[in-house]
Amino acid sequence: MRIKKYIGVVLIGLFSVFCFAESVTNSTFEPLYAQLKSAMAERDEKAVLAMLAPDFQSEDASGNVTNSEKMVSGLSKLPKDPNKISSTTLLNVSTKGNTAFVKQKYVMNTTKPSADGSSKKVELVSISNDTWEIINGKWFLLKTVTQEMQYSVDGKEVSHLLHK
């Protein structure tokens, strides 16, 4: 009888893990990235921090690491860009236990005035690997690592960084 109970518990556990892994898809994270985008656009430091894990780390393409406090400090002082159009595309989502790994592409386009008064088209494209974890039933961004960043002005590449 104990063996049947043990097998039952193991099967329920395996079924739960399988269902969890199957249910975490792009549609799980698209609303979270939209919420983060909105909080950043509104310069809402509190809302951004509410989405980050307590030990959050951001690593740029040069290998510089920043924590959540440094990342959002001064966010409210950044000027809003009315010409900015950005999108985040989730390229891949995988899970292991209560951790999800998301590869995402961020594209930002805007126009900036040049010294002669004309407008310059600016584009920033980055590819990042993000790690999310569930804490008390809620997803939090634990880590983001920018793997590649490309900056172009009027269609000409100005900078292209690959993660060190």
N, C-alpha and C positions, 0 to 999 in steps of 0.2 A: 504494500500500500504506500509506503514511503517513497518508493521508486516512482510510482505513478504521479504522486504529488510533486516530486522533484522534477520529473520530465515536464509536467504541466507548467510549473513555474518557469523553467528554462524556455519552453516554447512561447509562453506569454512574453517573456523578456525579449526573445529574438524577434517575435512579431512586432513588439513595440519599437525596437531599434529599426527594423525594416520599414515600418510605417513612417517613423520620424524621418529617415533618410529619403524615402520616396516623396514625402510631403514638402520637403524644403527645395524650392525651385526659384527661378528668377522672380516669379510672382510673389514670393515671400519677401524678397529684398527690394524690389522696385519701389514699393511705398516708403520703405525706410530711407532709401537714397533721395526720394522726392522730399521727404520730411527734412532731411539734413540739408538739402539744397535750399529749401524755403527758409530754414533757420539761419543759414549762412547769408542768404540774400537780404534778410531782415536785420542782419547783424545782431541776432538774438543769442548772446553768449550763453545764457542760462539754458535755452532750448538745445543748443549744440552740445553743451556739457551733459545734458540729460540723456543723450544718445551714446555717449562714450563710456567705455568700461573704466573703472577706477584707475587701472594701470595702463591706460591707452598710450600708444606711441605712434607717431607719424615719422616716417623716414623718407626723405626726399631722394631724388635721383643721384645726388652727390654723396649720399650716405649720412647726412646730418639728421639726428634724431631729436624730436621735440615731444614733450608731453602735452596733455590736454590743456593745462593752464596756460602754457606758453602759446599754444596754437590759437586759443581764443582771445588771449590778451590783446587788446587793441582792435579787435574785430569791429567794435562799434565806431571806431575812428576812421575806418576805411570809407572812402567815398563810394556812394552807390553809382553804378554805371547804367544809365538808362538804355544804352545801346547794346548791352551784353545779352547774348543769347547762348545758352549752354545746354548740354544734354549729357546724360550718363547712360551708357549702354553696358549691360551686364553680359560679358562674354562667356563666362563659365561659373557655375556654382557647384561645389561639392561639399560633402559633410563628413565629419568623423565625430561620433558621439554628439556632444552639445556644442560643437564648434563647426562653423561654416567658413569655407574659403571661397571668396568671390574675386574673379578677375574682371576688372571693369575698365572701360574706356571713357574718358571725360573729354569733351570737345567744347571749347568756348570761342565764340566769335564776337568781335566788337569793332568799333571804329574809334580812332583817336585822331585828334587834330595834329598836323605836323607844323613845323616852324613857319612854313609858307602859307599856312591857313587851309591847305587842302586836307582831306580826310585820308587816313591810312587804314586799311583793313588789317586787323590783327587776329591771328588764330593761335590758340594754344591747344595742343592735343597731348593727353597723358594716358599712360596705361599703368594701372596700379593693381597690386595684389592686396586684398583686404581680408582680415580675419575677424569674424564675428563670433560672439559666444552668448549662450543663454545664461542669464543670471536671474534667478527667481522667476522663471517663465518668460522673460523678455529678452529680445536680442539687443546686444550692445556691441558697438564697434570697438574691437580690442587693439587692432593694429592696421595701419595702411603703409604700404611700401610702394613708392613710385618707381616703376621699372624703367620707364622711358618718358621723356618729355620733349616735345617739339614746339618751337615758337617761330611763327612766320609773320612777316609784315608784307602786305601786298603780294602774297603768294610766294615770297622768297624766304627760304629758311634762314633764320637769324641764329638760332641755337637748337642743338639736338643733343640731349643728354641721355646716356644709358646708365642704369644703376651700376655703381661700382661693386 
